[in-house]
Amino acid sequence: MKTLILGGARSGKSKRAEALAQASGKKVVYVATSPCFPNDKEWQQRINQHQTQRPTDWVLLEEELSLTNVLHDAKYEGKLLLVDCLTLWLSNLMFAKYDVTQEVTDLCQLLASYTGDVILVSNEVGLGLVPETSLGRDFRDQQGRLNQQVAAVVDCVEFIAAGLPIKLKGDVNQI
């Protein structure tokens, strides 16, 4: 089962994804895409908060760029992968000057044929104001295209608002 959980900042999307993973009863590999900013104490607090709320038996894998390599890795077969989050992954790709279009295409092609269980978390950033800068507009547009492409190849999609899931596609209760 492949599931996409979308929502805005602090909407409860990570909490929802973690609850679905926990309820599955499967061994979970938590794929964290966040870069570490050692001089940013607030960012480190956010990372620490995420770490403390996860079950201790989950395997943590930190991967900022190569999500397709994780999905290709045979050692994760039979485990549920929880990727949190595609938004940071996209940001990492953009700042590292990767070919975002190709990376997203590669990820979606792999997801389309992937036989394992994966929950992907992503921000919906297109509901707000038009970003002031060209970089901000480019990021918003890339994020919107990423979300559309991933949503097209997964089995289930939920949108989280105020901590409440809104079913957009499929049934996440089958995870």
WOURZI-V630934 format. One line per field, one symbol per residue. ss: DSSP state (h for helix, s for strand, l for the rest). phi: phi as a letter, one per 40 degrees, with the letter a starting at -180 (. if undefined). burial: b if it has 9 or more other ideal C-beta (glycine too) atoms within 8 Angstrom, else e. Layout:
ss = ???
phi = ???
burial = ???
//
This chain:
ss = lsssssslllllhhhhhhhhhhhhlllsssssllllllllhhhhhhhhhhhhhlllllssssllllhhhhhhlhhhlllssssslhhhhhhhhhhllllhhhhhhhhhhhhhhlllsssssssllllllllllhhhhhhhhhhhhhhhhhhhhllssssssllssssssllhhhl
phi = .bbbbbiccfchccdcccccccccgccbbcccbcccbdcbcccccccdccccccdccccbbcacbbcccccccccccgbccbcbacccdcdcccccgcccdcccdcccccccbcbccabbbaccbccbccdcbccccccdcccccdccccdcbccbbbbbbfgbcbcbagbcccc
burial = bbbbbbbbeebbbbbbbbebbeebebebbbbbbbeeeeeeeebbeebeebeeebeeebebbebbbebbebbeeeebeebbbbbbbbbbbbbbbbeeebebeebbbbbbebbeebebbbbbbbbbbeeeeebeeeebbbbbebbbbbbebbbebbebbbbbbeeebebeebebeeb
//
